[in-house]
Amino acid sequence: RDRSAMGAVMIPMMKDKGYDLDYAVNVTTHASLTGALMPTSHNMIIYTLAAGGTVSAGALIPAGIIPAILLMVCCLIAAYYVAVKRGYPVGVFPGWPEVVRTFVAALPGLLVVVIILTGILSGVFTATESASVAVTYSILLTFFIYRTMTWPNFLKAAAKAVKTTGVVLLLIGVSTMFQYLMGLYEVAELMGSFLKAISTNPIMIFLMINILLFILGTFMDMAATILICTPIFLPVAMEAGMHPVQFGIVILLNCALGLNTPPVGTTQFVGCAIAGISVGQVMRTILPFYGALLATLLLVTYVPAFSLTLPRLLGVITG
């Protein structure tokens, strides 16, 4: 939902401001990946189930906040570097009165986030149902409050949403087929045995786990990767000294990295579909943003404090 919603708004806006489409796609798609680490990421819940009671959702949710901020900062640095290198125009601060006026005008729209989070956390509706609630609220808002939506525009937006959703569902279908083949030939189990046999050095074990998770994440859906790989790699990581909460953030980051990498690369395909450009155009300029993701992954992997400090301060984990 993040990549489709953000991209549909930000990519055309950035194009109008004079930014290249490949840059706009890279900025929006990489920024959307922070959603995998922030409350209330449904993939965190999937990991807690796959971990078999080793990790609680109450511990994993705060563990993702600092890594998400770290990822955001790294992406900001990458975006700034590319913007300066290409000589993009510098924005002008409009002044605080204009900021306040714009915020007040946008407040009804911002309530979508409040409605979704409040509804999910209170148990009124599930994370999936929150999408339909948000769409219904947004339709009512644009028709009757902002009065910016017309029936022709609504039908056009609906058709575009169907097209984007079709691309995503096709990719998920292909990754599900691959998931079935992996389970049939017990590939994940073989990888777990391979890791234990090749090295007992924690640094090497964590590096190999990251490489394997990244490779799997490029072919498989995020939920499928978590469900298949957690029971295999979590015991190996814990034996090497990694906390299960930290491993949860590591696997989420690897899956996020996979979402931006062909051949599946769901996030990139969605961004390119919205922008109307090829994946090849985006991949030629992706290196600074990819570097931001890799830097975040390595820091979270080898510096446990990034993922464990906040849960420890809140008292939801010990040790």
Phi and psi in degrees as GROMACS dihedral restraints (atoms count N, CA, C in turn):
[ dihedral_restraints ]
;  ai    aj    ak    al  type     phi  dphi    fc
    3     4     5     6     1   -61.1    20    10
    4     5     6     7     1   -49.8    20    10
    6     7     8     9     1   -66.2    20    10
    7     8     9    10     1   -36.8    20    10
    9    10    11    12     1   -71.1    20    10
   10    11    12    13     1   -47.6    20    10
   12    13    14    15     1   -67.7    20    10
   13    14    15    16     1   -47.8    20    10
   15    16    17    18     1   -65.3    20    10
   16    17    18    19     1   -44.1    20    10
   18    19    20    21     1   -64.0    20    10
   19    20    21    22     1   -41.0    20    10
   21    22    23    24     1   -62.9    20    10
   22    23    24    25     1   -28.2    20    10
   24    25    26    27     1   -92.3    20    10
   25    26    27    28     1   -47.9    20    10
   27    28    29    30     1   -80.5    20    10
   28    29    30    31     1   -36.5    20    10
   30    31    32    33     1   -63.5    20    10
   31    32    33    34     1   -49.6    20    10
   33    34    35    36     1   -62.1    20    10
   34    35    36    37     1   -36.0    20    10
   36    37    38    39     1   -65.1    20    10
   37    38    39    40     1   -43.5    20    10
   39    40    41    42     1   -66.9    20    10
   40    41    42    43     1   -35.3    20    10
   42    43    44    45     1   -62.0    20    10
   43    44    45    46     1   -42.9    20    10
   45    46    47    48     1   -64.4    20    10
   46    47    48    49     1   -28.2    20    10
   48    49    50    51     1   -84.3    20    10
   49    50    51    52     1    -1.9    20    10
   51    52    53    54     1   101.5    20    10
   52    53    54    55     1     9.8    20    10
   54    55    56    57     1   -87.2    20    10
   55    56    57    58     1   146.7    20    10
   57    58    59    60     1   -67.2    20    10
   58    59    60    61     1   149.3    20    10
   60    61    62    63     1   -66.5    20    10
   61    62    63    64     1   -35.6    20    10
   63    64    65    66     1   -64.6    20    10
   64    65    66    67     1   -37.2    20    10
   66    67    68    69     1   -66.7    20    10
   67    68    69    70     1   -43.7    20    10
   69    70    71    72     1   -61.4    20    10
   70    71    72    73     1   -41.3    20    10
   72    73    74    75     1   -65.6    20    10
   73    74    75    76     1   -45.3    20    10
   75    76    77    78     1   -63.1    20    10
   76    77    78    79     1   -41.6    20    10
   78    79    80    81     1   -63.5    20    10
   79    80    81    82     1   -49.0    20    10
   81    82    83    84     1   -71.1    20    10
   82    83    84    85     1   -40.9    20    10
   84    85    86    87     1   -68.9    20    10
   85    86    87    88     1   -39.7    20    10
   87    88    89    90     1   -71.9    20    10
   88    89    90    91     1   -36.1    20    10
   90    91    92    93     1   -64.5    20    10
   91    92    93    94     1   -34.6    20    10
   93    94    95    96     1   -67.1    20    10
   94    95    96    97     1   -21.1    20    10
   96    97    98    99     1   -69.0    20    10
   97    98    99   100     1   -19.5    20    10
   99   100   101   102     1   -63.1    20    10
  100   101   102   103     1   -22.1    20    10
  102   103   104   105     1   -62.4    20    10
  103   104   105   106     1   -24.6    20    10
  105   106   107   108     1   -69.0    20    10
  106   107   108   109     1   -20.6    20    10
  108   109   110   111     1  -106.9    20    10
  109   110   111   112     1   -11.2    20    10
  111   112   113   114     1   -99.5    20    10
  112   113   114   115     1   150.0    20    10
  114   115   116   117     1   -61.6    20    10
  115   116   117   118     1   141.4    20    10
  117   118   119   120     1  -108.1    20    10
  118   119   120   121     1    87.9    20    10
  120   121   122   123     1   -69.7    20    10
  121   122   123   124     1   120.9    20    10
  123   124   125   126     1   -67.6    20    10
  124   125   126   127     1   -23.2    20    10
  126   127   128   129     1   -69.0    20    10
  127   128   129   130     1   -25.4    20    10
  129   130   131   132     1   -64.6    20    10
  130   131   132   133     1   -41.1    20    10
  132   133   134   135     1   -64.7    20    10
  133   134   135   136     1   -41.0    20    10
  135   136   137   138     1   -61.1    20    10
  136   137   138   139     1   -40.3    20    10
  138   139   140   141     1   -64.7    20    10
  139   140   141   142     1   -42.7    20    10
  141   142   143   144     1   -61.2    20    10
  142   143   144   145     1   -35.7    20    10
  144   145   146   147     1   -69.9    20    10
  145   146   147   148     1   -42.5    20    10
  147   148   149   150     1   -67.6    20    10
  148   149   150   151     1   -28.4    20    10
  150   151   152   153     1   -76.1    20    10
  151   152   153   154     1    -6.8    20    10
  153   154   155   156     1    66.7    20    10
  154   155   156   157     1    38.4    20    10
  156   157   158   159     1    88.0    20    10
  157   158   159   160     1    -0.1    20    10
  159   160   161   162     1   -69.4    20    10
  160   161   162   163     1   -30.9    20    10
  162   163   164   165     1  -128.4    20    10
  163   164   165   166     1   139.4    20    10
  165   166   167   168     1   -99.1    20    10
  166   167   168   169     1   152.3    20    10
  168   169   170   171     1   -63.0    20    10
  169   170   171   172     1   -33.0    20    10
  171   172   173   174     1   -64.0    20    10
  172   173   174   175     1   -26.0    20    10
  174   175   176   177     1   -87.7    20    10
  175   176   177   178     1   -36.4    20    10
  177   178   179   180     1   -74.0    20    10
  178   179   180   181     1   -36.2    20    10
  180   181   182   183     1   -61.4    20    10
  181   182   183   184     1   -50.6    20    10
  183   184   185   186     1   -68.1    20    10
  184   185   186   187     1   -24.3    20    10
  186   187   188   189     1   -65.1    20    10
  187   188   189   190     1   -24.5    20    10
  189   190   191   192     1   -86.2    20    10
  190   191   192   193     1   -11.2    20    10
  192   193   194   195     1   -68.1    20    10
  193   194   195   196     1   -51.2    20    10
  195   196   197   198     1   -64.7    20    10
  196   197   198   199     1   -44.7    20    10
  198   199   200   201     1   -59.1    20    10
  199   200   201   202     1   -35.2    20    10
  201   202   203   204     1   -65.2    20    10
  202   203   204   205     1   -41.4    20    10
  204   205   206   207     1   -65.8    20    10
  205   206   207   208     1   -40.8    20    10
  207   208   209   210     1   -60.4    20    10
  208   209   210   211     1   -44.0    20    10
  210   211   212   213     1   -62.8    20    10
  211   212   213   214     1   -40.2    20    10
  213   214   215   216     1   -62.4    20    10
  214   215   216   217     1   -44.4    20    10
  216   217   218   219     1   -63.6    20    10
  217   218   219   220     1   -43.8    20    10
  219   220   221   222     1   -62.9    20    10
  220   221   222   223     1   -39.4    20    10
  222   223   224   225     1   -68.3    20    10
  223   224   225   226     1   -36.0    20    10
  225   226   227   228     1   -62.8    20    10
  226   227   228   229     1   -41.9    20    10
  228   229   230   231     1   -62.9    20    10
  229   230   231   232     1   -43.7    20    10
  231   232   233   234     1   -63.1    20    10
  232   233   234   235     1   -43.7    20    10
  234   235   236   237     1   -64.3    20    10
  235   236   237   238     1   -40.7    20    10
  237   238   239   240     1   -64.8    20    10
  238   239   240   241     1   -42.1    20    10
  240   241   242   243     1   -60.1    20    10
  241   242   243   244     1   -47.5    20    10
  243   244   245   246     1   -67.1    20    10
  244   245   246   247     1   -40.2    20    10
  246   247   248   249     1   -62.2    20    10
  247   248   249   250     1   -42.5    20    10
  249   250   251   252     1   -67.9    20    10
  250   251   252   253     1   -42.1    20    10
  252   253   254   255     1   -62.4    20    10
  253   254   255   256     1   -36.9    20    10
  255   256   257   258     1   -91.5    20    10
  256   257   258   259     1    -6.3    20    10
  258   259   260   261     1    69.9    20    10
  259   260   261   262     1    39.8    20    10
  261   262   263   264     1   -68.6    20    10
  262   263   264   265     1   153.5    20    10
  264   265   266   267     1   -64.6    20    10
  265   266   267   268     1   145.4    20    10
  267   268   269   270     1   -89.3    20    10
  268   269   270   271     1   131.8    20    10
  270   271   272   273     1   -71.0    20    10
  271   272   273   274     1   153.7    20    10
  273   274   275   276     1  -108.7    20    10
  274   275   276   277     1   126.8    20    10
  276   277   278   279     1   -66.8    20    10
  277   278   279   280     1   123.9    20    10
  279   280   281   282     1   -78.0    20    10
  280   281   282   283     1   -10.9    20    10
  282   283   284   285     1   101.5    20    10
  283   284   285   286     1   151.7    20    10
  285   286   287   288     1   -63.7    20    10
  286   287   288   289     1   -38.0    20    10
  288   289   290   291     1   -57.5    20    10
  289   290   291   292     1   -40.7    20    10
  291   292   293   294     1   -69.1    20    10
  292   293   294   295     1   -36.5    20    10
  294   295   296   297     1   -63.0    20    10
  295   296   297   298     1   -45.9    20    10
  297   298   299   300     1   -63.8    20    10
  298   299   300   301     1   -43.6    20    10
  300   301   302   303     1   -61.7    20    10
  301   302   303   304     1   -43.6    20    10
  303   304   305   306     1   -65.5    20    10
  304   305   306   307     1   -39.7    20    10
  306   307   308   309     1   -62.8    20    10
  307   308   309   310     1   -44.6    20    10
  309   310   311   312     1   -62.7    20    10
  310   311   312   313     1   -41.2    20    10
  312   313   314   315     1   -65.5    20    10
  313   314   315   316     1   -32.2    20    10
  315   316   317   318     1   -88.1    20    10
  316   317   318   319     1    -7.2    20    10
  318   319   320   321     1   -56.0    20    10
  319   320   321   322     1   -45.1    20    10
  321   322   323   324     1   -57.7    20    10
  322   323   324   325     1   -36.9    20    10
  324   325   326   327     1   -70.4    20    10
  325   326   327   328     1   -37.4    20    10
  327   328   329   330     1   -66.9    20    10
  328   329   330   331     1   -21.7    20    10
  330   331   332   333     1   -64.8    20    10
  331   332   333   334     1   -16.8    20    10
  333   334   335   336     1   -56.8    20    10
  334   335   336   337     1   -44.3    20    10
  336   337   338   339     1   -62.9    20    10
  337   338   339   340     1   -43.4    20    10
  339   340   341   342     1   -62.8    20    10
  340   341   342   343     1   -43.7    20    10
  342   343   344   345     1   -61.8    20    10
  343   344   345   346     1   -44.7    20    10
  345   346   347   348     1   -63.8    20    10
  346   347   348   349     1   -52.1    20    10
  348   349   350   351     1   -63.9    20    10
  349   350   351   352     1   -44.0    20    10
  351   352   353   354     1   -62.9    20    10
  352   353   354   355     1   -43.1    20    10
  354   355   356   357     1   -64.1    20    10
  355   356   357   358     1   -42.5    20    10
  357   358   359   360     1   -69.1    20    10
  358   359   360   361     1   -48.2    20    10
  360   361   362   363     1   -66.8    20    10
  361   362   363   364     1   -30.4    20    10
  363   364   365   366     1   -85.3    20    10
  364   365   366   367     1    -9.0    20    10
  366   367   368   369     1    83.9    20    10
  367   368   369   370     1     9.8    20    10
  369   370   371   372     1   -66.1    20    10
  370   371   372   373     1   -41.0    20    10
  372   373   374   375     1  -146.5    20    10
  373   374   375   376     1   163.6    20    10
  375   376   377   378     1   -82.2    20    10
  376   377   378   379     1   173.3    20    10
  378   379   380   381     1   -62.9    20    10
  379   380   381   382     1   -36.3    20    10
  381   382   383   384     1   -69.5    20    10
  382   383   384   385     1   -43.4    20    10
  384   385   386   387     1   -65.0    20    10
  385   386   387   388     1   -25.1    20    10
  387   388   389   390     1   -61.7    20    10
  388   389   390   391     1   -28.6    20    10
  390   391   392   393     1   -63.7    20    10
  391   392   393   394     1   -45.5    20    10
  393   394   395   396     1   -68.0    20    10
  394   395   396   397     1   -35.6    20    10
  396   397   398   399     1   -64.1    20    10
  397   398   399   400     1   -44.2    20    10
  399   400   401   402     1   -64.2    20    10
  400   401   402   403     1   -40.5    20    10
  402   403   404   405     1   -65.0    20    10
  403   404   405   406     1   -44.7    20    10
  405   406   407   408     1   -60.8    20    10
  406   407   408   409     1   -46.0    20    10
  408   409   410   411     1   -62.0    20    10
  409   410   411   412     1   -42.3    20    10
  411   412   413   414     1   -64.9    20    10
  412   413   414   415     1   -39.4    20    10
  414   415   416   417     1   -63.5    20    10
  415   416   417   418     1   -46.6    20    10
  417   418   419   420     1   -61.9    20    10
  418   419   420   421     1   -39.7    20    10
  420   421   422   423     1   -64.4    20    10
  421   422   423   424     1   -47.1    20    10
  423   424   425   426     1   -73.9    20    10
  424   425   426   427     1   -27.6    20    10
  426   427   428   429     1   -81.1    20    10
  427   428   429   430     1   -42.6    20    10
  429   430   431   432     1  -110.3    20    10
  430   431   432   433     1   -22.3    20    10
  432   433   434   435     1  -100.5    20    10
  433   434   435   436     1   -62.1    20    10
  435   436   437   438     1   -75.8    20    10
  436   437   438   439     1   -29.7    20    10
  438   439   440   441     1    55.7    20    10
  439   440   441   442     1    39.8    20    10
  441   442   443   444     1  -103.7    20    10
  442   443   444   445     1    -9.0    20    10
  444   445   446   447     1   -98.0    20    10
  445   446   447   448     1   132.8    20    10
  447   448   449   450     1  -117.7    20    10
  448   449   450   451     1   162.7    20    10
  450   451   452   453     1   -61.7    20    10
  451   452   453   454     1   -42.1    20    10
  453   454   455   456     1   -60.2    20    10
  454   455   456   457     1   -41.6    20    10
  456   457   458   459     1   -67.0    20    10
  457   458   459   460     1   -36.6    20    10
  459   460   461   462     1   -63.3    20    10
  460   461   462   463     1   -46.0    20    10
  462   463   464   465     1   -64.9    20    10
  463   464   465   466     1   -37.7    20    10
  465   466   467   468     1   -64.6    20    10
  466   467   468   469     1   -43.4    20    10
  468   469   470   471     1   -65.3    20    10
  469   470   471   472     1   -39.9    20    10
  471   472   473   474     1   -63.9    20    10
  472   473   474   475     1   -41.9    20    10
  474   475   476   477     1   -64.0    20    10
  475   476   477   478     1   -40.0    20    10
  477   478   479   480     1   -66.5    20    10
  478   479   480   481     1   -37.9    20    10
  480   481   482   483     1   -65.0    20    10
  481   482   483   484     1   -40.4    20    10
  483   484   485   486     1   -63.0    20    10
  484   485   486   487     1   -41.8    20    10
  486   487   488   489     1   -63.0    20    10
  487   488   489   490     1   -46.8    20    10
  489   490   491   492     1   -64.1    20    10
  490   491   492   493     1   -42.6    20    10
  492   493   494   495     1   -63.4    20    10
  493   494   495   496     1   -37.3    20    10
  495   496   497   498     1   -61.2    20    10
  496   497   498   499     1   -41.1    20    10
  498   499   500   501     1   -62.0    20    10
  499   500   501   502     1   -45.2    20    10
  501   502   503   504     1   -64.1    20    10
  502   503   504   505     1   -45.8    20    10
  504   505   506   507     1   -64.9    20    10
  505   506   507   508     1   -35.6    20    10
  507   508   509   510     1   -62.6    20    10
  508   509   510   511     1   -43.3    20    10
  510   511   512   513     1   -65.9    20    10
  511   512   513   514     1   -40.5    20    10
  513   514   515   516     1   -64.5    20    10
  514   515   516   517     1   -38.7    20    10
  516   517   518   519     1   -61.6    20    10
  517   518   519   520     1   -43.5    20    10
  519   520   521   522     1   -64.1    20    10
  520   521   522   523     1   -43.1    20    10
  522   523   524   525     1   -67.0    20    10
  523   524   525   526     1   -30.8    20    10
  525   526   527   528     1   -67.7    20    10
  526   527   528   529     1   -38.6    20    10
  528   529   530   531     1   -61.2    20    10
  529   530   531   532     1   -42.7    20    10
  531   532   533   534     1   -64.9    20    10
  532   533   534   535     1   -38.3    20    10
  534   535   536   537     1   -59.9    20    10
  535   536   537   538     1   -42.8    20    10
  537   538   539   540     1   -61.8    20    10
  538   539   540   541     1   -43.9    20    10
  540   541   542   543     1   -64.2    20    10
  541   542   543   544     1   -38.5    20    10
  543   544   545   546     1   -64.1    20    10
  544   545   546   547     1   -42.3    20    10
  546   547   548   549     1   -66.7    20    10
  547   548   549   550     1   -37.1    20    10
  549   550   551   552     1   -63.9    20    10
  550   551   552   553     1   -40.5    20    10
  552   553   554   555     1   -99.0    20    10
  553   554   555   556     1     9.5    20    10
  555   556   557   558     1    53.4    20    10
  556   557   558   559     1    43.6    20    10
  558   559   560   561     1   -65.4    20    10
  559   560   561   562     1   -41.8    20    10
  561   562   563   564     1   -63.5    20    10
  562   563   564   565     1   -40.0    20    10
  564   565   566   567     1   -64.4    20    10
  565   566   567   568     1   -40.0    20    10
  567   568   569   570     1   -64.3    20    10
  568   569   570   571     1   -36.6    20    10
  570   571   572   573     1   -65.6    20    10
  571   572   573   574     1   -40.3    20    10
  573   574   575   576     1   -61.6    20    10
  574   575   576   577     1   -44.0    20    10
  576   577   578   579     1   -65.1    20    10
  577   578   579   580     1   -37.7    20    10
  579   580   581   582     1   -62.3    20    10
  580   581   582   583     1   -42.4    20    10
  582   583   584   585     1   -63.1    20    10
  583   584   585   586     1   -43.9    20    10
  585   586   587   588     1   -66.2    20    10
  586   587   588   589     1   -31.2    20    10
  588   589   590   591     1   -82.5    20    10
  589   590   591   592     1   -28.7    20    10
  591   592   593   594     1   -83.0    20    10
  592   593   594   595     1   -30.6    20    10
  594   595   596   597     1  -162.2    20    10
  595   596   597   598     1   150.7    20    10
  597   598   599   600     1  -112.6    20    10
  598   599   600   601     1     2.2    20    10
  600   601   602   603     1   -76.5    20    10
  601   602   603   604     1   120.3    20    10
  603   604   605   606     1   -56.4    20    10
  604   605   606   607     1   -39.0    20    10
  606   607   608   609     1   -60.9    20    10
  607   608   609   610     1   -44.8    20    10
  609   610   611   612     1   -68.8    20    10
  610   611   612   613     1   -39.5    20    10
  612   613   614   615     1   -62.6    20    10
  613   614   615   616     1   -46.0    20    10
  615   616   617   618     1   -63.4    20    10
  616   617   618   619     1   -38.7    20    10
  618   619   620   621     1   -64.2    20    10
  619   620   621   622     1   -43.4    20    10
  621   622   623   624     1   -67.5    20    10
  622   623   624   625     1   -38.2    20    10
  624   625   626   627     1   -60.7    20    10
  625   626   627   628     1   -44.2    20    10
  627   628   629   630     1   -60.9    20    10
  628   629   630   631     1   -43.3    20    10
  630   631   632   633     1   -63.3    20    10
  631   632   633   634     1   -45.1    20    10
  633   634   635   636     1   -67.1    20    10
  634   635   636   637     1   -42.6    20    10
  636   637   638   639     1   -63.7    20    10
  637   638   639   640     1   -39.0    20    10
  639   640   641   642     1   -63.3    20    10
  640   641   642   643     1   -45.2    20    10
  642   643   644   645     1   -61.4    20    10
  643   644   645   646     1   -45.7    20    10
  645   646   647   648     1   -64.9    20    10
  646   647   648   649     1   -37.1    20    10
  648   649   650   651     1   -66.9    20    10
  649   650   651   652     1   -22.5    20    10
  651   652   653   654     1   -75.8    20    10
  652   653   654   655     1   -18.5    20    10
  654   655   656   657     1  -107.1    20    10
  655   656   657   658     1   -25.2    20    10
  657   658   659   660     1  -115.1    20    10
  658   659   660   661     1   157.5    20    10
  660   661   662   663     1   -65.1    20    10
  661   662   663   664     1   152.2    20    10
  663   664   665   666     1   -58.3    20    10
  664   665   666   667     1   -47.8    20    10
  666   667   668   669     1   -63.3    20    10
  667   668   669   670     1   -40.6    20    10
  669   670   671   672     1   -63.6    20    10
  670   671   672   673     1   -42.4    20    10
  672   673   674   675     1   -60.8    20    10
  673   674   675   676     1   -44.9    20    10
  675   676   677   678     1   -63.8    20    10
  676   677   678   679     1   -46.5    20    10
  678   679   680   681     1   -66.2    20    10
  679   680   681   682     1   -36.9    20    10
  681   682   683   684     1   -81.3    20    10
  682   683   684   685     1   -43.3    20    10
  684   685   686   687     1   -86.1    20    10
  685   686   687   688     1   -28.1    20    10
  687   688   689   690     1   -58.8    20    10
  688   689   690   691     1   -49.5    20    10
  690   691   692   693     1   -62.8    20    10
  691   692   693   694     1   -22.6    20    10
  693   694   695   696     1   -87.5    20    10
  694   695   696   697     1   -49.8    20    10
  696   697   698   699     1   -89.0    20    10
  697   698   699   700     1   -24.3    20    10
  699   700   701   702     1   -61.0    20    10
  700   701   702   703     1   -47.7    20    10
  702   703   704   705     1   -60.4    20    10
  703   704   705   706     1   -37.1    20    10
  705   706   707   708     1   -65.3    20    10
  706   707   708   709     1   -43.9    20    10
  708   709   710   711     1   -65.6    20    10
  709   710   711   712     1   -41.9    20    10
  711   712   713   714     1   -65.3    20    10
  712   713   714   715     1   -38.9    20    10
  714   715   716   717     1   -64.3    20    10
  715   716   717   718     1   -29.6    20    10
  717   718   719   720     1   -84.8    20    10
  718   719   720   721     1    -3.7    20    10
  720   721   722   723     1   108.7    20    10
  721   722   723   724     1     7.9    20    10
  723   724   725   726     1   -91.2    20    10
  724   725   726   727     1   134.2    20    10
  726   727   728   729     1   -68.8    20    10
  727   728   729   730     1   141.0    20    10
  729   730   731   732     1   -60.4    20    10
  730   731   732   733     1   -30.6    20    10
  732   733   734   735     1   -67.0    20    10
  733   734   735   736     1   -44.0    20    10
  735   736   737   738     1   -61.7    20    10
  736   737   738   739     1   -40.7    20    10
  738   739   740   741     1   -63.6    20    10
  739   740   741   742     1   -34.0    20    10
  741   742   743   744     1   -60.3    20    10
  742   743   744   745     1   -42.8    20    10
  744   745   746   747     1   -68.8    20    10
  745   746   747   748     1   -36.9    20    10
  747   748   749   750     1   -62.9    20    10
  748   749   750   751     1   -44.9    20    10
  750   751   752   753     1   -68.7    20    10
  751   752   753   754     1   -34.1    20    10
  753   754   755   756     1   -66.0    20    10
  754   755   756   757     1   -40.5    20    10
  756   757   758   759     1   -65.9    20    10
  757   758   759   760     1   -40.0    20    10
  759   760   761   762     1   -63.6    20    10
  760   761   762   763     1   -40.6    20    10
  762   763   764   765     1   -65.0    20    10
  763   764   765   766     1   -39.3    20    10
  765   766   767   768     1   -63.0    20    10
  766   767   768   769     1   -39.9    20    10
  768   769   770   771     1   -62.6    20    10
  769   770   771   772     1   -40.5    20    10
  771   772   773   774     1   -65.5    20    10
  772   773   774   775     1   -32.1    20    10
  774   775   776   777     1   -63.3    20    10
  775   776   777   778     1   -21.4    20    10
  777   778   779   780     1  -103.5    20    10
  778   779   780   781     1    12.5    20    10
  780   781   782   783     1  -124.5    20    10
  781   782   783   784     1   123.0    20    10
  783   784   785   786     1   -61.8    20    10
  784   785   786   787     1   160.1    20    10
  786   787   788   789     1   -80.5    20    10
  787   788   789   790     1   -23.2    20    10
  789   790   791   792     1   -81.4    20    10
  790   791   792   793     1   -65.3    20    10
  792   793   794   795     1    46.0    20    10
  793   794   795   796     1    54.4    20    10
  795   796   797   798     1   -52.7    20    10
  796   797   798   799     1   -46.3    20    10
  798   799   800   801     1   -61.6    20    10
  799   800   801   802     1   -44.1    20    10
  801   802   803   804     1   -64.7    20    10
  802   803   804   805     1   -41.6    20    10
  804   805   806   807     1   -64.3    20    10
  805   806   807   808     1   -40.1    20    10
  807   808   809   810     1   -65.0    20    10
  808   809   810   811     1   -46.6    20    10
  810   811   812   813     1   -60.6    20    10
  811   812   813   814     1   -41.9    20    10
  813   814   815   816     1   -68.3    20    10
  814   815   816   817     1   -35.9    20    10
  816   817   818   819     1   -63.8    20    10
  817   818   819   820     1   -39.6    20    10
  819   820   821   822     1   -68.1    20    10
  820   821   822   823     1   -42.1    20    10
  822   823   824   825     1   -79.2    20    10
  823   824   825   826     1   -20.3    20    10
  825   826   827   828     1    75.6    20    10
  826   827   828   829     1    31.7    20    10
  828   829   830   831     1  -125.7    20    10
  829   830   831   832     1   168.8    20    10
  831   832   833   834     1   -83.7    20    10
  832   833   834   835     1   157.4    20    10
  834   835   836   837     1   -64.1    20    10
  835   836   837   838     1   -33.9    20    10
  837   838   839   840     1   -58.8    20    10
  838   839   840   841     1   -38.1    20    10
  840   841   842   843     1   -63.4    20    10
  841   842   843   844     1   -39.7    20    10
  843   844   845   846     1   -72.5    20    10
  844   845   846   847     1   -40.9    20    10
  846   847   848   849     1   -65.0    20    10
  847   848   849   850     1   -26.1    20    10
  849   850   851   852     1   -69.2    20    10
  850   851   852   853     1   -20.7    20    10
  852   853   854   855     1  -122.0    20    10
  853   854   855   856     1    21.5    20    10
  855   856   857   858     1   -88.4    20    10
  856   857   858   859     1   -15.5    20    10
  858   859   860   861     1   -53.6    20    10
  859   860   861   862     1   -47.4    20    10
  861   862   863   864     1   -60.0    20    10
  862   863   864   865     1   -38.9    20    10
  864   865   866   867     1   -73.4    20    10
  865   866   867   868     1   -37.0    20    10
  867   868   869   870     1   -64.5    20    10
  868   869   870   871     1   -38.5    20    10
  870   871   872   873     1   -61.3    20    10
  871   872   873   874     1   -36.0    20    10
  873   874   875   876     1   -63.5    20    10
  874   875   876   877     1   -42.0    20    10
  876   877   878   879     1   -65.2    20    10
  877   878   879   880     1   -44.9    20    10
  879   880   881   882     1   -64.4    20    10
  880   881   882   883     1   -40.4    20    10
  882   883   884   885     1   -61.7    20    10
  883   884   885   886     1   -43.4    20    10
  885   886   887   888     1   -63.2    20    10
  886   887   888   889     1   -43.9    20    10
  888   889   890   891     1   -60.8    20    10
  889   890   891   892     1   -45.9    20    10
  891   892   893   894     1   -66.6    20    10
  892   893   894   895     1   -39.8    20    10
  894   895   896   897     1   -64.3    20    10
  895   896   897   898     1   -43.9    20    10
  897   898   899   900     1   -68.3    20    10
  898   899   900   901     1   -34.1    20    10
  900   901   902   903     1   -69.1    20    10
  901   902   903   904     1   -44.0    20    10
  903   904   905   906     1  -104.2    20    10
  904   905   906   907     1    -3.8    20    10
  906   907   908   909     1  -124.3    20    10
  907   908   909   910     1    91.2    20    10
  909   910   911   912     1   -58.4    20    10
  910   911   912   913     1   -25.4    20    10
  912   913   914   915     1   -59.2    20    10
  913   914   915   916     1   -29.8    20    10
  915   916   917   918     1   -61.2    20    10
  916   917   918   919     1   -37.0    20    10
  918   919   920   921     1  -102.8    20    10
  919   920   921   922     1   -18.3    20    10
  921   922   923   924     1  -105.8    20    10
  922   923   924   925     1   -16.4    20    10
  924   925   926   927     1   -61.2    20    10
  925   926   927   928     1   -51.2    20    10
  927   928   929   930     1   -65.1    20    10
  928   929   930   931     1   -45.3    20    10
  930   931   932   933     1   -59.7    20    10
  931   932   933   934     1   -35.9    20    10
  933   934   935   936     1   -68.8    20    10
  934   935   936   937     1   -40.3    20    10
  936   937   938   939     1   -63.6    20    10
  937   938   939   940     1   -34.6    20    10
  939   940   941   942     1   -82.3    20    10
  940   941   942   943     1    -8.7    20    10
  942   943   944   945     1    77.5    20    10
  943   944   945   946     1    18.4    20    10
  945   946   947   948     1   -90.2    20    10
  946   947   948   949     1   -13.0    20    10
  948   949   950   951     1  -136.6    20    10
  949   950   951   952     1   158.3    20    10
  951   952   953   954     1  -126.6    20    10
  952   953   954   955     1   159.4    20    10
